[in-house]
């Protein structure tokens, strides 16, 4: 986009020279009117890329010889995937874009499926593929930047599971299997797409989009089949949902856009007056909210019996509020670097289990705080795309264990704890200018973050009989309002 004004000046200069050669001397003309080439968002497109995600699942066990079930425990999984798709968009009313699309995700988001009663067994459950068809609606926060929401129908294919004993002593002996299955559901999400113009290098027709998606599936019943002559086990249920973030390259087949005269300009006009571009240098405050999901590798060591369980992957999800502050520095025209600190407060809750005692309790991520740095590029003067990383700390609740069958207390408990780690993420921030209504000083940012914490050993007390270990990973998405104290900008020539 920066090369366009220089090209227009050159064209105007060359045109003026040619005119001067053909006409009598001392005939003067005023400056040519502004022309603008805006990308067209109407047309077909294809895309491909990759990303990462997590799933949680509520799972219980129906006991064969009675009508009772265990209560749900929350399992988890995570992994990476590739994605491809195609769609069609229609731009209308200048700044609105609506469209339809279809895509597929292929990878391995792997976690655990457990039989908490009869066999103390666990196996690996994988989300292998998903496909989706849906619609999206978006608003152009800049001519080359689309912010959109989407929703639609989705299907998923999951692996079968071979379960092994939870104890390390005989962990190599298969016990039960469950079949592969598919599950349909619905999804909701959103994202940002912009023309591929980085460091002044343009790629006509090419765009980049980053998208968040949450998918929800119905509960499925999975029969267990015995292995090696073991008795037939009970029936497991599994109700999953997933959260993914992906980045893709997009090719649009009709994105060149028309060249048009500036509105309400005469055939000849005076030179363009200076415009004010927003300044990204300065302090800022922000506050908002979001949702998150965690999973954790967990095992258990039985004191006095010497047994240790294999890792099983547990999960949790929930909502939080966030607040923070930072300082940014804009340099080299389109680059922004800064530092920030923030906190998240809520209840992202899931399960912590004791396989030996057939019990489970609710583990909550209550608060996190983080300090880090970010680095970004202005894909438009009012739109910043950035990555960030830094140090983070978390506070977790204690757990009181209850029996999975009847919910009665076992008397076992683990203490509250905190865990330090690191995070990496990224997001998009844009000026708050919607439907032509501007709010000077205000911007809005949407951010994805993945945080990784070390393993901790938690004594199970009353009396102390086991040690539970817990190693969590947390994935969050948040949207915040930002107030910038020095955003009035500076005057700059349009061309």
Number of C-alpha atoms within 10 A of each C-alpha: 17 12 11 13 15 12 12 16 14 12 13 14 14 12 12 15 11 10 14 15 9 8 10 8 8 7 8 10 12 10 16 22 18 19 14 16 14 16 18 19 27 19 15 18 21 18 20 20 18 18 19 19 22 27 28 27 26 20 23 25 27 20 17 12 7 7 7 12 18 20 19 18 24 29 29 31 28 25 17 18 20 18 20 18 19 18 18 17 21 15 18 11 6 9 17 18 20 19 19 18 19 18 18 19 24 17 18 21 22 21 26 23 30 27 25 26 21 12 18 20 24 28 26 18 25 23 26 17 20 20 18 21 19 18 18 19 19 22 20 22 22 19 17 20 23 21 21 19 18 21 20 18 17 22 19 19 17 19 18 18 20 20 28 24 22 27 22 15 13 11 17 12 12 18 25 27 19 21 13 13 14 15 17 17 16 18 21 19 18 18 22 23 21 22 26 21 20 13 14 12 11 15 12 16 17 18 22 19 21 20 20 21 18 18 24 20 20 12 16 15 16 18 18 20 17 17 16 9 8 11 12 14 22 21 18 22 19 20 19 22 19 21 23 21 23 21 21 21 18 23 21 23 16 15 20 14 13 11 11 11 15 11 9 6 12 11 10 12 13 13 13 13 10 12 13 12 16 18 18 27 19 15 18 21 19 20 20 18 18 19 17 23 26 29 27 27 20 22 23 26 23 20 13 8 9 10 15 20 24 20 19 25 30 28 31 29 22 17 18 22 18 20 18 19 18 19 19 21 15 17 11 7 10 17 18 20 19 19 18 19 18 18 19 24 17 19 21 22 22 27 23 30 26 26 23 19 18 19 26 28 24 18 22 23 27 17 20 21 18 21 19 18 18 21 18 22 21 22 24 19 16 19 23 21 20 20 18 21 20 18 17 22 19 19 17 19 18 18 20 20 25 23 19 24 19 12 14 11 15 15 13 22 21 23 13 13 14 15 17 17 16 17 21 19 18 19 22 23 21 22 24 20 17 12 11 9 8 12 12 15 18 19 22 19 21 19 19 21 19 20 24 20 20 12 15 16 16 18 19 24 15 11 10 13 14 24 20 20 18 22 18 22 19 21 25 21 22 21 21 21 18 23 20 22 16 14 20 14 14 11 12 11 10 13 17
